[in-house]
């Protein structure tokens, strides 16, 4: 049996590799590795100005990875001075999330991905967390990326509670957080300051957003759950394709 095809959205950054020094569609390898080890087949999706939602027709699941802040104009606010945005990714990824919500395509949002899911669901974002909680503990300051770690508690009956139990320690590197989840349901909170750490879509077979970075954690639970949910989509899509080719 072929593996479920899992789309992973990409950054667009200046990059140097081999003889190249150029703008590139890139993604941390950890996302690719986690999807592969969970049994999925990773497919990278660079952002398109027009959304390019037809790419979802060939996919069984979707990961919206971390990165820049969602433009506050998308939820009718002026930007905080600390906000840094990526208009191309907003234009390319918001339509993907909205279609995934509508069609039931299994979806995992990581950090920015969780915040993008929130905005797509009509919610709003805390634009600069240190001003909300009074500390920099969610994103340690420094010239390189170093994770903080803290415990989170999970809502009874949630998908996250099924995967992690009542409480777990997660990594942390973010300066924004969900303020209003819109149509989504909060299912995890930071134990120390009560920031929302996970959201889930209540009317979707698998649409989970997390504020932490599971791609850089040893526990594969979230990616395994995504691939498992995507296997159902894959089976249905394969059956339809097989039926179609039988008539050709």
Secondary structure, 3 states (H helix, E strand, C coil): CCCCEEEEECEEEEEEECCEEEEEEECCHHHHHHHHHCCCEEEEECCCCCCCHHHHHHCCEEEECCCCECCHHHHCCCCCCCCCECHHHHHHHHHHHHHHHHHCCEEEEECHHHHHHHHHCCCEEECCCHHHHCCCCCCCCCCCCCCEEEEEEECCCCHHHHHHCCEEEEEECCCCEEEECCCEEEEEEECCCCCEEEEEECCCCCEEEECCCHHHCCCCHHHHHHHHHHHHHHHHHHHHHHHHHHCC
